Amino acid sequence: SSLLNALTDAGALVEDRLFATLDPKVRRLELPGGRAVLVADTVGFVRRLPHGLVEAFRSTLSEAAEADLLIHMVDGTDADPDGQMAAVREVLEEIGADQVPELLVINKTDAMSGTDLERLTNLHPEAVFISALEGSGLDALLERVATEISTRMVTMSLSVPYDRGDIVAAAHRVGDVIEEKHDEVGTVLDVRVPLSARDRFVEFAR
């Protein structure tokens, strides 16, 4: 929730308490380059989360399974950050989200010791280190998110009948429209869309 607030001013509850976030907050975020994405904050995961709780929160946790990218945020000041990571990945596997691409983000660099920061940097060189409280590292995080999303897009050529303006609107909303023109049949688009959204447009592919 602290990261969602820092990026979008969403006003999500920030509290160091289990299940403080029960319902996902979804906010629009503009990435470097102008692409707009939806960012969802979901319930925190703990090690050995009882199966009954997983079932109870399944609708909330399903946000993770449907995402194009998971921002896996870890408290860098925790006594066992690697245990945190393992706990999250265990639940992700249980809800069928373990194949969703993941970006590891280690938070609270402002409160970490130099020794802990160096150790985690060496252990996880692929991670982005931030302080959601102070705002440090957020620009680098947004750049990484933009890069990760961009590499998971596909270019499609579409011919959309004029009575399917919803498809044209969706292409603009979720993708990058490279070219748009009109003929006697409808709207012709060249567009880059996330792989996860491709099936929505296949019917109109040229």
Backbone torsions as a table, in degrees:
resi	resn	phi	psi	omega
1	SER	NA	-35.8	179.7
2	SER	-64.0	-36.8	178.7
3	LEU	-70.2	-42.8	178.1
4	LEU	-59.1	-42.3	177.9
5	ASN	-62.6	-44.4	-177.3
6	ALA	-64.0	-35.6	-176.4
7	LEU	-84.7	-32.5	-169.6
8	THR	-130.7	-1.5	-175.6
9	ASP	55.6	43.2	-174.1
10	ALA	-75.1	-21.7	-178.6
11	GLY	75.0	26.8	178.7
12	ALA	-72.3	150.0	179.1
13	LEU	-64.9	128.6	176.0
14	VAL	-113.8	110.9	-176.4
15	GLU	-151.2	135.6	-179.7
16	ASP	-83.8	69.5	-176.7
17	ARG	-147.4	138.9	-177.9
18	LEU	-58.0	130.6	177.4
19	PHE	63.4	28.0	175.2
20	ALA	-61.3	-32.0	175.7
21	THR	-104.3	107.3	-177.8
22	LEU	-101.1	-34.0	179.9
23	ASP	-112.5	136.7	-178.6
24	PRO	-68.9	131.0	170.7
25	LYS	-92.5	135.8	-179.4
26	VAL	-120.1	128.2	-179.5
27	ARG	-134.1	152.9	177.4
28	ARG	-86.0	136.7	-179.3
29	LEU	-134.6	132.8	176.8
30	GLU	-96.9	125.9	-178.7
31	LEU	-90.9	164.1	172.6
32	PRO	-54.9	134.5	-175.3
33	GLY	97.6	-10.0	173.8
34	GLY	96.4	-5.6	179.7
35	ARG	-68.3	135.3	176.9
36	ALA	-100.1	134.1	177.6
37	VAL	-130.3	162.2	174.1
38	LEU	-101.5	130.0	-179.4
39	VAL	-113.7	126.6	-179.3
40	ALA	-115.4	135.7	174.7
41	ASP	-100.2	128.1	-176.1
42	THR	-120.5	175.8	-178.6
43	VAL	-61.1	143.3	177.4
44	GLY	-70.6	150.9	-179.4
45	PHE	-105.8	147.8	176.0
46	VAL	-129.2	160.3	-179.6
47	ARG	-65.8	141.3	179.8
48	ARG	52.8	45.8	175.2
49	LEU	-60.4	121.7	-177.5
50	PRO	-55.2	141.7	-176.6
51	HIS	-57.2	-37.0	179.4
52	GLY	-61.0	-36.5	178.3
53	LEU	-71.8	-37.6	176.4
54	VAL	-58.7	-44.0	179.2
55	GLU	-64.6	-41.1	-178.4
56	ALA	-63.8	-35.0	-177.1
57	PHE	-99.8	11.9	-172.3
58	ARG	-57.9	-39.6	-179.1
59	SER	-65.5	-35.4	176.8
60	THR	-71.2	-45.2	-178.0
61	LEU	-68.4	-21.4	-178.1
62	SER	-61.9	-20.7	174.8
63	GLU	-54.3	-39.3	-178.1
64	ALA	-66.9	-42.2	-177.3
65	ALA	-67.1	-24.4	-176.9
66	GLU	-97.0	1.3	-174.8
67	ALA	-78.2	156.2	171.6
68	ASP	-82.3	-26.6	-178.1
69	LEU	-152.7	135.1	175.2
70	LEU	-101.0	125.5	170.6
71	ILE	-93.1	104.7	-176.0
72	HIS	-92.8	99.8	-174.7
73	MET	-96.7	131.6	-176.1
74	VAL	-121.6	139.8	176.2
75	ASP	-77.9	108.3	-177.2
76	GLY	-68.0	-15.1	179.2
77	THR	-92.8	-3.8	-179.9
78	ASP	-64.0	148.6	-179.5
79	ALA	-65.1	-24.6	-178.1
80	ASP	-139.9	70.5	-178.2
81	PRO	-61.7	-33.2	179.1
82	ASP	-68.7	-31.6	173.7
83	GLY	-65.6	-37.7	174.7
84	GLN	-57.6	-48.5	-177.8
85	MET	-60.6	-43.7	-179.5
86	ALA	-63.3	-38.5	179.8
87	ALA	-63.1	-44.5	179.7
88	VAL	-62.5	-45.7	-176.6
89	ARG	-67.8	-30.5	176.8
90	GLU	-64.1	-44.7	179.7
91	VAL	-70.0	-39.0	178.0
92	LEU	-57.9	-40.4	178.3
93	GLU	-65.0	-40.0	-177.7
94	GLU	-66.1	-31.8	-178.2
95	ILE	-97.0	6.9	176.2
96	GLY	78.6	25.6	-178.8
97	ALA	-111.5	11.2	-174.6
98	ASP	-73.5	-11.6	178.1
99	GLN	-97.0	-2.2	177.9
100	VAL	-73.8	132.1	179.1
101	PRO	-54.7	141.7	-174.4
102	GLU	-123.3	138.4	172.5
103	LEU	-117.1	115.1	-177.7
104	LEU	-81.5	127.4	179.8
105	VAL	-126.0	124.5	178.8
106	ILE	-106.2	119.6	-172.9
107	ASN	-100.3	165.6	176.1
108	LYS	74.4	36.7	175.4
109	THR	-60.8	-24.5	179.2
110	ASP	-66.4	-23.1	-176.8
111	ALA	-110.8	0.9	-178.2
112	MET	-85.7	147.2	173.6
113	SER	-74.4	157.5	178.5
114	GLY	-59.6	-35.7	-179.8
115	THR	-65.8	-46.2	-180.0
116	ASP	-65.9	-38.9	179.3
117	LEU	-63.1	-43.9	179.4
118	GLU	-65.0	-41.7	-178.8
119	ARG	-62.8	-46.9	-178.6
120	LEU	-69.9	-33.0	176.5
121	THR	-63.6	-41.1	179.2
122	ASN	-69.8	-37.4	-178.8
123	LEU	-74.1	-31.9	-174.1
124	HIS	-133.0	68.5	-177.7
125	PRO	-64.2	-18.3	180.0
126	GLU	-81.7	-11.0	-174.8
127	ALA	-76.9	157.6	171.4
128	VAL	-104.2	129.0	-178.3
129	PHE	-102.8	127.5	-175.0
130	ILE	-138.4	167.0	163.8
131	SER	-125.9	104.4	178.6
132	ALA	-63.4	-30.6	-179.5
133	LEU	-67.1	-46.5	-176.7
134	GLU	-92.6	-15.7	-179.8
135	GLY	87.5	1.5	-178.9
136	SER	-74.7	140.4	178.9
137	GLY	84.4	-5.1	-176.1
138	LEU	-70.0	-36.4	177.8
139	ASP	-62.9	-42.7	178.5
140	ALA	-64.3	-37.5	178.2
141	LEU	-63.5	-45.6	179.8
142	LEU	-62.6	-38.7	177.4
143	GLU	-62.7	-42.2	179.6
144	ARG	-65.8	-41.8	178.7
145	VAL	-61.5	-44.3	179.1
146	ALA	-59.9	-42.0	179.6
147	THR	-65.6	-46.2	-178.7
148	GLU	-61.9	-43.3	179.7
149	ILE	-65.1	-42.8	-176.8
150	SER	-62.0	-36.6	-177.9
151	THR	-74.4	-9.8	-178.8
152	ARG	-113.5	40.0	178.7
153	MET	-121.8	156.7	-179.3
154	VAL	-128.5	143.8	178.7
155	THR	-91.0	132.3	-179.6
156	MET	-130.7	145.5	170.8
157	SER	-106.4	123.7	-173.7
158	LEU	-121.0	146.3	169.8
159	SER	-122.7	109.7	-171.0
160	VAL	-113.4	121.5	178.2
161	PRO	-57.5	152.2	-177.2
162	TYR	-62.5	-23.4	179.8
163	ASP	-85.0	5.6	177.0
164	ARG	-116.5	54.3	177.1
165	GLY	-61.5	-22.6	178.3
166	ASP	-63.7	-33.3	179.7
167	ILE	-71.8	-41.4	176.9
168	VAL	-62.2	-43.7	179.1
169	ALA	-62.6	-40.1	179.3
170	ALA	-65.3	-38.9	178.1
171	ALA	-61.2	-41.0	177.4
172	HIS	-68.9	-34.2	-174.7
173	ARG	-74.9	-43.3	-173.5
174	VAL	-103.0	-12.5	-175.3
175	GLY	-125.8	-173.7	174.5
176	ASP	-110.4	112.1	179.4
177	VAL	-80.2	115.9	-178.4
178	ILE	-82.6	-43.3	179.9
179	GLU	-149.3	142.5	178.0
180	GLU	-139.4	128.5	176.6
181	LYS	-145.5	173.7	-174.5
182	HIS	-129.0	140.6	174.8
183	ASP	-129.8	-166.8	-175.0
184	GLU	-71.1	-16.2	-177.5
185	VAL	-94.4	-39.7	-176.2
186	GLY	172.4	-152.4	-178.8
187	THR	-94.9	130.2	179.0
188	VAL	-107.2	125.4	-174.5
189	LEU	-128.0	139.9	160.7
190	ASP	-109.0	121.8	-171.6
191	VAL	-144.8	145.7	172.8
192	ARG	-102.9	124.5	-178.6
193	VAL	-126.7	155.7	174.8
194	PRO	-60.5	145.4	178.4
195	LEU	-54.2	-35.8	-178.0
196	SER	-66.7	-19.7	-178.6
197	ALA	-101.3	-2.8	-173.2
198	ARG	-57.7	-42.2	-175.7
199	ASP	-59.0	-28.6	-179.4
200	ARG	-65.2	-25.9	-173.4
201	PHE	-108.0	-6.7	-174.5
202	VAL	-56.9	-38.6	-178.5
203	GLU	-57.1	-26.7	-174.9
204	PHE	-106.0	8.7	-179.0
205	ALA	-68.4	141.2	179.2
206	ARG	-90.9	NA	NA
